[in-house]
Amino acid sequence: MDIKIQFGKKLKKLRLENKLSQEALAHAAELDRTYIPSIEKGERNVSITVIKKIADALNISVADLMNGL
């Protein structure tokens, strides 16, 4: 499976576990509200900077976010 799709599925799982909407996660990560849906669909090649912002917004480490991919 493509790494972008794997990452998107992992992100969606973590977001739902944290009971966050896509918009709420985008706001917490200081990203545009349209960015999270495109990541979850595997349409974005996400930079390490964005990965760090998302991990911080989910209150987890980058390692935990990337674990299992």
N, C-alpha and C positions, 0 to 999 in steps of 0.2 A: 504494500500500500504506500502511496505517496506520502512523504513526511509532512507536507502541508495539510493533507487530509487527516493524518494521525494527530497532528497538533491541534487542528480545529476540533476534532472529536474530544480530545482531552480537555481543551479549554471549555467546551460546552458542558461537559460533565462536571468540572470544577465550579463553573458559574452556577449551574443549577443546584449543586450541593450547597452553595453559599446563598441560595435563594435571591440571586441577582438577575435583573433583566439585562438584556444586552446594552441598553442605554445606560443603566446604572453602572455597569462595569466600565463602559467607555468613559463615563464621567469621572469615576474614581481613578482611572488610569490616565486621565487627561488626553483622551483620544477622541476623534470625531465619532459621533454616534453611529455612523454607517460602517465604521472600520471593523467592529467586533463581528457583525454578521458575515462579512466577507472573509474574515479569518476562520470562523467556524465552518464555512463552506469549503475551505481549502483553496480559496481564490487568491490569497495574499502570500507573498514571500516575506515573512515577518523578520524585521531586523532585531538584533540583540537588544537594542535600546527599547523597542516596543515590548519584547519579551520581559525585560526587567520591569517596565511600567505595569504590565499585566500581573506579574508575580507580586509586586508590591501592593497592587489594588486587591489581590486575593489574600494578602497577608501570608504568603508562602515564599519559599526560596525559589530561585531560578532552577536549581537542581530538582526540587520537587515538581515544578511545572514541567520540566523536560523528562522526568523519570518515566521509563517505560516506552519511550518513542523509538 
